[in-house]
């Protein structure tokens, strides 16, 4: 009757000793078995919260990092600003090399405790759902600590000490209670070398991607393009409503005409003539499961890849639903509209109805990598903004998406752009693999000791 359940019988004398926790998960979560560890409070050199509120996207104040801008185990590039921050506050909370940011609260309990390393000094701060620590480097390097926090044993410690509820929480006080393994200096250094090699590859990847964007805009004559900010445009009824069926004034802003005119001044075509457009399904939340076939929604889609979802669907009931295949371009049409990612290999997963599948009709005319970059560029983003504007929740109709104007550069230029993109994604994959290696190395060291871990890592025996 009880087979498969996580059960652990604990005497009240144990519960009442030291940490008083009554929720059963605290005693059933399996973490590492070792007496060779520090408590979190013993490794902290510096730790602090902040109180950034009033975020904006208009450039007012200081750039402020959010958790959804973490890039693997590193901090990424902020997209919003904090405008009620003084210069003194900024200097106190700005991110410096060896800081670690940790998510302290989130509606999704799987994201509580998520952490990222600040690998170099940055001129920005962090928002209030995060807290910052810096470990004592002689005890554990920041690189080794971030790897531990992201490996299975670190995640178990974070989950064990998180406070569960409607809004899960992992406070700085709880960090002080977690166990952190004692790792020898030479092992710390090895992990640090792996982490910073991964960081450098990630930077090289971003540089390649930036160059592909730059080359695209140069070839399209849009380098340094600044859209017309005038909000007035005079249109006849013949050239407005009778042509488009749209009466909202925002649709006719001059900046949209400008970008279309620039694209149409050279070879171009509509998206529907370049790719087949397919829609997936929207099964409804009642179909969501914890196991089964992964179900990818817009929140799981980025232009650099797919984030593994927490939601799954019945693998038998939805066995005939379309799956993303190699070179399929996934394009979001709801919420964050116009975000595109080219699938690197077949995926045994299902996308929501808010994510369209685009498959190239003729690669002699347009390459998948090139089209994906164009979809993510200002060329299509402005068209998406025009079409999907005018509503609280953005929705880009498939009929509008099919009419999107795509510039068609010479196929040799497309190939150069595609090569840069492929190099970028290859470097990113190498970076992610190094981080996976580092996590496995730390896990193996916890289980078997650092010396044996390093020998077996060198021999390629750690999987």
N, C-alpha and C positions, 0 to 999 in steps of 0.2 A: 504493500500500500504506500509506503514512504520512499520507495526506490526513486532515485533521481533528485530528491529534495536535498537542499543544503541544510544540514542539521548539526548543531553542536551544543552539547549540554555543558553549561557553565555554572559553577556554584556562585551564590551571591557574594561570598567572601572575596572572590576574584573580581567580580564586577565592581564592588565597592572600594577596592584597593586602587589608589591613584586616580585613574581616569574613570569617572562615573559615566558610563554609556549604557543605555538600556535597549537601543535598537539592535535587533538580532544580526543585521548585516555586519556590524562592527566585529562580531565574533566568527562569522562564517566566511568573510573575505580572506582568501589565502594570499599571504605575502611571503617574503623571504625568511628563511630560518637561519639565523646567525646571531651570535653574541658580539660580533665585531662591527659595531655601528655607533654613530653619533645620533643624538637627538637633534632635531632641526634647530633648536635654540642654541646649541653648542657650535654651530657652523656659521651663524649669521654675523657678518661684519657690519652690514647696514641694511635697514628695512624701513619701508614707509608706505603709507597710503597717500592718496591725494584726493581732492574734491573738485575735479573738473566737471562742470555742468555747462549747459548753454552751448553745445557744439553747433558749428555752422559749416556750410560748404562754400561760403562766399569769400574765403581768404582772410577773414578777420581774426586776428590773434595769432596764436602759435599752433603749428601742426601738432595734432594729438592722435596717438596710435590707439586703435581699437583691436580687440582680440581677433575679429574676422580679417584683420590685415596681417596676421602672423603668416609667415611663409615657411612651411615645414616647421623646424624647431627654431627658426630665426624670426626676428622682428622684420616686418615688411615696410612698405611705404604708406604713410598715413594719407587719407583722402579728405579728412575733415580737420577743422580748426577749433581751438578753444579761445573764446574772445574775452572771458572774464578772468584772465590770468595776468598777474603783474610780472614785471621783469624779475623781481626777487623770487616769486613762485617758480618762474621758468628755470632759473639757475638751480633752484633746489631740486626740481623734479625732472630736469632734462635727462635724457638717456645717455649713459656713458658705458664704455666697453666693460664687460663682465657683469653688468646688471642682468637680472632675470626678472621677467614679468610673468605673473601668475593670475589667471582668471579666478576671482573670488566669488562671483555669483552669476547665475544664469538660469533661465527657465528650463534649459536642457541640462540635466544632471551629468550627461556625458562630456559636457564642455567645461564643467567646474574643475579647476585645477589644471586646465590646459596652460602650458607654459612656453616661453620663447626666450632665446638668448639674445642679448644685445652684443653683437660681435665687434662693433666699433662705436666711437662717439657719434651721436646724431643730434641735430638741432631741433628735436621735438620732444614732447612730453607724452603722457599716457592718460587715458580716461579713467573714470572713477570705478569701473567694474574690475579693474586690475590693481594689484599691488606689486611693489618692487622690492627685491632683495638682492644683496650681493654677498656671496659666501666668503669666508676666510680662505684665501687661495692656498695657504699652507696646509689646510685640512682637506679641502676638495676644490678643484678648479671649477670655475663656472661652466666650462665645457663639459666636464665629467658630471656635474650636478644636473645640467639640462638633459644629458643623455639618460641618466638614471630616472629623472622625473618622467621621461617619455618612454621608458622601457616597461615591460609588464609588471615588474616589481614596484617601480616608482608609481605607476598608475594605481596599483593596488593600495599602496600606502595613502595616496591622495584620496582615493575613493573611501577607504576605511575611516579616514578622519573628517570627511566632508559631512556636513549637517544636511540631511535630506528633508525636503518639504516642498511646498508649492514653488518656492524659489530656492534651489539648492545653494549651499554656501560653503566656501572653504576659506577661512580667515587666516590672517597672519598668525593669530594665536594658535590655530590648528597646525600651521606649518611648523611651529616650534615643537609640536608633539610627535611629528612623524619620525621614522627611523631612516637614517641615511647611511649606507655602508661606508666603512673606512677603506679607502683605496690608497695603495702605496704611491709615492711620488712619481716613480717611473711609469706606473700604469696611468695615473692622471695625465702625464705628458703624452702618452700614446693616444689616449682618447682625444686630448686637445688637438693633436696633430691631425687626426682623422676629421674632427669637426671643422677645423679651419680650412682643410683641403676641400671639404664639402662646401663651405661658405664661399671660397674663391671660385669654385666651379659654378655655383649659383649666380655669383656676380657676373662671370663670363657669359653665362646663359642669358642673363638679362641684357647684357651689352649687345649680344648677337641679335636678340629680339628687337632692341631699340634701333639697331642698324637696319633691320629689315623694314621697320616702320618708316625710318628716315628715307630709305631708298624709294619706297613706294610713293611717298609724298613728293619727293624730288621729281620722279618720273611723271607724276600727274600734274606737276606745276603748282603744287599746294604747299610746298615747304614754307613755313612761316605764315601759313594761312590764318587770318584772323577774321572770323565771321562778322558780318555787318550787324551791329547792335541796335540799329534803328527798329522801332516797333511799328512804324507806319509804312503801309504799302497799298497803293491804290490799284484795285482790280475791277474790271467790268464784270457784270453778272455772267457774261458769256465765258470769260476766262477764269471764273472762280467756281461758283456753285454749280452751274450747268456742266462744267468740265469735271469737277471733283466730287460734287455732292456734299461738300463741307461748308458750313457757315461760320465756324469758329474762327475769329480773327487771327489767333495765334498761328494757325496753319499756313497763313500767307506771309509770314515774316520774311523780309528780304534775304536773310542769311540762307534760307532754304533754296530760294531761286538761284542764289550765287553758286552754291555747291553743285546744283544740278546743271547749270549752264557750263561750269568748268568741266564737269565729267563728260557732258555731251559734245564738247568741243573736240574730242578725240574718239577713237573707236570705243564702243560701249554696247551693252545689251541689257535686257531685262533679266532678272534672276530666273524667272520661269523658263526662259530659253536656254539657261545654262545648267540648271539642276532640277532633278525631280524633288518635289517637296511632299513629305509624308508626315502625318500627325500620329502620335501614339495614343494612349488611353488615359482616362482620368477615372480610376475605379472608386474613388471616394474613401474617406478615412476609415470607414467600417471594414475595408479590406486590408488595412495595414496590419502587419505581423512583425514579430521580433526576429523571425527566421524565415528562410525561403529565398526567393529571387530578389536581389537588390532592386530597390525602386528609387530612381534618381529624379529629384525635382530641381527646380531652378536654383534653389539654395545649395545644391550639390554641384552646380556647374560653374566653372571659371574658364577663362580663355586659355589657361595653362593646363587644364586637366579636370578630372572629376574627383570630387571628395566622396569617400566611401559613405553611403547613407546608413542611417540607423533603422530606416523603414524597409520592410520587405513585403513581397506578395506571395500568394500561394503558387508554387512552381508548377503545379498540375493545371490549375484553373486558368492560368495565363500562359500556358506553354506555347501557344500559337501567336502571341503578341510579338510585334517586331522588336528586334534587338539592334543596338548600334553595331555596325560592321566596320571593319578597317576602312579608313578614308571617308566614312560618313561624317558630315559636318552637323553638329548639334547646335541649334539656334534657339535662344529663348524668345518667346513671344509675349509672355506675361510677367508682371512684376518688374524685374530688371531686364528690360527688353533689348534685343539686339546683341546679346553676348554669344559668341561663337567659339566652338572648340572642335578641332578635327580629331577623330578617334584614331589612336595609334594602332590598335589591334581589336579584334572582335571582343565584345563585352557580353557576358552572360548576365544581362540586367535589363530592366525595363525603364523607359523614361516616361515622365508624366506628359499629359496632353499639352502642357505649357512649353514643351521642348520639341521643336520640329526636327525631322531628319532630312538633311539635304544630301543628295547623291549626284555627283557630276555626270552630265550627259556625254560630254566629249572633252577629254583631257588634252586634245590637240588645240582646243580653244581656250580652256581655262584649267589651271592646276588647283587641286584641293587646298594646298597650303596657301597659295596666293589668294584664292577666294575667301578663305577663313580670315586672312589678314585684312582684306578689304572690308569684310563684314564687321570687323572690330575697329575699323578706322573711322575717322571723322566723316568720310564719304558716306558711309551707310548709317553711322550713328546719328547724324543730323536728319537723315530721312526717317529713321525710326522715331526720333524725337518729334518730328513734324506729324507723323501718322498717328502715333500713340498718345499724343498730348491731349489735353482737354478733359482728362478724367482723373479721379483720385488714385485709383489703381490702374496702372498702365496696362493696356492691352493692344497688341499689334496683330491685326487681322491677317490670316494667311493670304487672303486676296490682295492685301496691301503689300505684304512681303514679296509676293510673286512679281509685283510691278516695280520693285526696287531697281534702280539703275546702277549697273556695275561697270566700272571702267575696264577695258581690256587692253592691257599693255602687251607689247611684243612677247611671244612665248619665251624667247631667250632671256628677257628681263624677268619674266615671271619665274623662270628657273633659278636665276640668281637669288631672287627674293626667297623662293622655296628652300634653297640650300641653306641660307642664313637661318631660317626658321627651324629647319631640321637639325642644324648644328646646335641651336639654342635648346631644343627639347632633348637632344642627346646629352648635353652637358647637365641639364636639370635632372635627367634620369640618373646620371652618374653621381650627382650630388646626393640624391635621395638614397641611392644604394649604399653609399659610404655611411650615411646616417643609420641605415638599417644594420650595417656591419657593426657600427659602434654600439648600438643597443644590444645586439646579440653578444658582443664581446663583454659588455658590462654584466649582462645576465649570467653568462658562463663564468665570469670571475666571481660573482656572488655565490654561485653554486659550487665552484671547484677551486677557487683561488686565482689571484692575478697571474702568477707565474705560469701555471698550466694554461690559462686562458691565452696568454701572449704566444706561447709555443704553438698551441693548436691553431691560433689565428694565422700565424706565419706559415704553417703547413697547410692552411686551407681546410682545416677539419671542423671548423665551427660553422654550422648551418642554421 
